[in-house]
Amino acid sequence: MAYARWMDADTALDITQEAFMRLWKQWEAGEEILNPRAWLLRVARNLAEDYAKSSFRRNGTHPPQLMNGVKSHAPLPLEALEREETFAQLRGVLEQLPEPDREILTLRYALDYNAGEIADLLSINATAVHMRLSRARQRLADKLTAEGVVPVP
C-alpha cells in the first residue's frame, strides 16, 4: 500500500517500519487489536498521507553549499573577538581619563541618559552637559588614537 502510494521503495519501507513499530507499541501497552492486518493498513495509509503533508517532503533538504551561505544573527567568532579586544582597550583608556570625564561618558553612553537627565543629576544646565561631553569625547578619542585604535568611519 505504501509503495503504491509513493512509488518509492525507501519511503514505503520507512512508512511500513513506522506502522509496525506503532502496532508493536500498542501491543506492549496492552491494547487488543482484533484485526492486525486491517489496523496496519489503516495506519500505513494515514502515515502515507501525513508524509504527503509534511514540510520535509515538500521542501526536502538543501545541499551543504546552500546551507553554508545562511547567515547567522550572531557575529562571527573573529568579529566577536575583535569587538572584545576593542572594548578591553576602551575600558583601559577610560580608566586613564579624569573622574569627571568617566562619569559623564558613563552616564551618557553606558546608562543612556539624555542631556537633561545628566544635567539634573550633576546639578548643571544642559548646555554645560553638552560641552563636557564634547570635551570628554575629544580627550577619549585622542587617547584611543594614541593607543592605536582606528576610528570607525
KOLBA-357116 format. One record per residue (C-alpha): x, y, z; residue in one letter; residue number from 1. Coordinates in Angstrom, 2 decimals, padded with zeros to 5 digits. Each point is the difference from the previous one (the first is absolute). Layout:
% residues N
+---------+---------+---------+------+-------+
!    east !   north !      up ! miza ! pator !
+---------+---------+---------+------+-------+
!       X !       Y !       Z !    A !   NUM !
...
+---------+---------+---------+------+-------+
//
This chain:
% residues 153
+---------+---------+---------+------+-------+
!    east !   north !      up ! miza ! pator !
+---------+---------+---------+------+-------+
!  000.00 !  000.00 !  000.00 !    M !     1 !
!  002.76 !  002.48 !  000.91 !    A !     2 !
!  001.97 ! -000.86 ! -003.14 !    Y !     3 !
! -003.12 !  000.39 ! -002.16 !    A !     4 !
! -000.55 !  003.47 !  001.50 !    R !     5 !
!  003.56 !  001.32 ! -000.43 !    W !     6 !
!  001.65 ! -002.30 ! -002.56 !    M !     7 !
!  003.20 !  000.35 !  002.01 !    D !     8 !
!  001.44 ! -003.03 !  001.77 !    A !     9 !
!  001.82 !  001.97 !  002.71 !    D !    10 !
! -003.05 !  002.05 !  000.92 !    T !    11 !
! -002.20 ! -003.12 ! -000.01 !    A !    12 !
!  002.51 ! -001.77 !  002.25 !    L !    13 !
!  000.02 !  002.91 !  002.46 !    D !    14 !
! -003.80 !  000.17 !  000.12 !    I !    15 !
! -000.30 ! -003.78 !  000.44 !    T !    16 !
!  002.59 ! -000.03 !  002.75 !    Q !    17 !
! -001.77 !  002.80 !  001.85 !    E !    18 !
! -003.36 ! -001.80 ! -000.32 !    A !    19 !
!  001.45 ! -003.21 !  001.45 !    F !    20 !
!  001.69 !  001.93 !  002.82 !    M !    21 !
! -003.33 !  001.59 !  000.91 !    R !    22 !
! -001.69 ! -003.40 ! -000.03 !    L !    23 !
!  002.69 ! -001.37 !  002.27 !    W !    24 !
! -000.39 !  002.95 !  002.42 !    K !    25 !
! -003.76 ! -000.50 !  000.10 !    Q !    26 !
!  000.47 ! -003.67 !  000.87 !    W !    27 !
!  002.60 !  000.94 !  002.65 !    E !    28 !
! -002.49 !  002.47 !  001.50 !    A !    29 !
! -002.50 ! -002.86 !  000.31 !    G !    30 !
! -002.45 !  001.13 ! -002.66 !    E !    31 !
! -001.90 ! -002.82 ! -001.70 !    E !    32 !
!  000.04 !  000.25 ! -003.80 !    I !    33 !
! -002.44 ! -002.46 ! -001.52 !    L !    34 !
!  001.11 !  000.33 ! -003.61 !    N !    35 !
!  003.73 !  000.95 ! -000.14 !    P !    36 !
!  000.06 ! -000.05 ! -003.82 !    R !    37 !
! -002.82 !  002.55 ! -000.30 !    A !    38 !
!  001.51 !  002.07 !  002.81 !    W !    39 !
!  003.40 !  000.03 ! -001.76 !    L !    40 !
! -001.55 !  001.00 ! -003.34 !    L !    41 !
! -001.95 !  002.86 !  001.61 !    R !    42 !
!  003.06 !  001.27 !  001.89 !    V !    43 !
!  002.24 ! -000.32 ! -003.09 !    A !    44 !
! -002.56 !  001.90 ! -002.11 !    R !    45 !
! -000.15 !  002.77 !  002.63 !    N !    46 !
!  003.80 !  000.14 !  000.23 !    L !    47 !
!  000.24 !  000.24 ! -003.81 !    A !    48 !
! -002.43 !  002.92 !  000.04 !    E !    49 !
!  001.88 !  001.67 !  002.85 !    D !    50 !
!  003.20 ! -000.36 ! -002.00 !    Y !    51 !
! -001.70 !  001.71 ! -002.94 !    A !    52 !
! -000.82 !  002.96 !  002.23 !    K !    53 !
!  003.38 !  000.23 !  001.68 !    S !    54 !
!  002.19 !  003.01 ! -000.62 !    S !    55 !
!  003.04 ! -002.28 ! -000.22 !    F !    56 !
! -001.46 ! -001.68 ! -003.08 !    R !    57 !
! -001.02 !  003.33 ! -001.55 !    R !    58 !
!  003.26 !  001.81 !  000.74 !    N !    59 !
!  002.44 ! -002.88 !  000.31 !    G !    60 !
!  003.50 !  000.73 !  001.03 !    T !    61 !
!  002.34 !  002.53 ! -001.50 !    H !    62 !
!  003.55 ! -000.66 ! -001.15 !    P !    63 !
!  002.75 !  000.96 !  002.45 !    P !    64 !
!  001.22 !  002.72 ! -002.35 !    Q !    65 !
! -003.32 !  001.81 !  000.35 !    L !    66 !
! -000.22 ! -000.55 !  003.74 !    M !    67 !
!  003.53 !  001.37 !  000.50 !    N !    68 !
! -001.21 !  003.28 ! -001.49 !    G !    69 !
! -002.68 !  000.49 !  002.67 !    V !    70 !
!  001.03 !  002.90 !  002.20 !    K !    71 !
! -000.30 ! -000.08 !  003.75 !    S !    72 !
! -001.19 !  002.92 !  002.07 !    H !    73 !
!  002.96 ! -000.50 !  002.30 !    A !    74 !
!  003.31 !  001.58 ! -000.98 !    P !    75 !
!  002.72 ! -002.22 ! -001.38 !    L !    76 !
!  002.49 ! -001.21 !  002.61 !    P !    77 !
!  002.75 !  002.23 ! -001.40 !    L !    78 !
! -002.28 !  003.03 !  000.06 !    E !    79 !
! -001.04 ! -000.77 !  003.58 !    A !    80 !
!  003.64 ! -000.32 !  001.04 !    L !    81 !
!  000.93 !  003.30 ! -001.67 !    E !    82 !
! -002.95 !  001.68 !  001.70 !    R !    83 !
!  001.05 ! -001.34 !  003.42 !    E !    84 !
!  003.58 !  001.16 ! -000.56 !    E !    85 !
! -001.20 !  003.46 ! -001.00 !    T !    86 !
! -002.24 !  000.21 !  003.08 !    F !    87 !
!  002.90 ! -001.08 !  002.19 !    A !    88 !
!  002.15 !  002.76 ! -001.47 !    Q !    89 !
! -002.83 !  002.48 !  000.47 !    L !    90 !
! -000.41 ! -000.99 !  003.66 !    R !    91 !
!  003.73 !  000.39 !  000.54 !    G !    92 !
!  000.01 !  003.47 ! -001.54 !    V !    93 !
! -003.13 !  001.00 !  001.94 !    L !    94 !
!  001.83 ! -000.85 !  003.23 !    E !    95 !
!  002.70 !  002.50 ! -000.96 !    Q !    96 !
! -002.50 !  002.84 ! -000.47 !    L !    97 !
! -000.78 !  002.41 !  002.85 !    P !    98 !
! -002.96 ! -000.93 !  002.21 !    E !    99 !
! -002.34 !  002.75 ! -001.33 !    P !   100 !
!  000.57 ! -001.18 ! -003.60 !    D !   101 !
! -000.65 ! -003.66 !  000.94 !    R !   102 !
! -003.11 !  000.98 !  001.91 !    E !   103 !
! -001.62 !  002.02 ! -002.77 !    I !   104 !
!  000.90 ! -002.54 ! -002.72 !    L !   105 !
! -001.38 ! -002.82 !  002.14 !    T !   106 !
! -003.24 !  001.84 !  000.67 !    L !   107 !
! -000.49 !  000.80 ! -003.67 !    R !   108 !
!  001.18 ! -003.15 ! -001.79 !    Y !   109 !
! -000.09 ! -002.85 !  002.53 !    A !   110 !
! -003.17 !  001.01 !  001.82 !    L !   111 !
! -001.58 !  001.75 ! -003.02 !    D !   112 !
! -001.06 !  003.12 !  001.86 !    Y !   113 !
! -000.87 !  003.05 ! -002.08 !    N !   114 !
!  001.51 !  003.44 !  000.59 !    A !   115 !
! -002.92 !  001.17 !  002.13 !    G !   116 !
!  000.23 ! -002.99 !  002.34 !    E !   117 !
!  003.76 !  000.42 !  000.32 !    I !   118 !
! -000.44 !  003.71 !  000.70 !    A !   119 !
! -002.43 ! -000.80 !  002.82 !    D !   120 !
!  002.34 ! -002.63 !  001.50 !    L !   121 !
!  003.06 !  002.24 ! -000.12 !    L !   122 !
! -001.88 !  003.19 !  000.89 !    S !   123 !
!  001.21 !  001.83 ! -003.10 !    I !   124 !
! -001.86 !  001.27 ! -003.07 !    N !   125 !
! -000.41 ! -001.99 ! -003.23 !    A !   126 !
!  002.38 !  002.26 ! -001.94 !    T !   127 !
!  002.77 ! -000.81 !  002.47 !    A !   128 !
! -000.76 ! -003.72 ! -000.42 !    V !   129 !
!  000.42 !  000.29 ! -003.77 !    H !   130 !
!  003.28 !  001.91 !  000.42 !    M !   131 !
!  001.38 ! -002.51 !  002.53 !    R !   132 !
! -001.04 ! -002.92 ! -002.21 !    L !   133 !
!  001.67 !  001.57 ! -003.01 !    S !   134 !
!  003.24 !  000.57 !  001.88 !    R !   135 !
! -000.05 ! -003.47 !  001.62 !    A !   136 !
! -000.61 ! -001.65 ! -003.39 !    R !   137 !
!  002.90 !  001.95 ! -001.50 !    Q !   138 !
!  002.37 ! -001.02 !  002.81 !    R !   139 !
! -001.15 ! -003.61 ! -000.35 !    L !   140 !
!  000.52 !  000.08 ! -003.77 !    A !   141 !
!  003.50 !  001.46 !  000.44 !    D !   142 !
!  000.97 ! -002.74 !  002.47 !    K !   143 !
! -001.48 ! -002.75 ! -002.19 !    L !   144 !
!  001.89 !  001.32 ! -003.03 !    T !   145 !
!  003.20 !  000.03 !  002.06 !    A !   146 !
! -000.72 ! -003.66 !  000.94 !    E !   147 !
! -000.33 ! -000.91 ! -003.68 !    G !   148 !
! -003.76 ! -000.49 ! -000.10 !    V !   149 !
! -001.19 !  000.90 ! -003.48 !    V !   150 !
! -003.15 !  002.15 ! -000.10 !    P !   151 !
! -003.03 ! -001.52 ! -001.74 !    V !   152 !
! -001.02 !  002.04 ! -003.06 !    P !   153 !
+---------+---------+---------+------+-------+
//
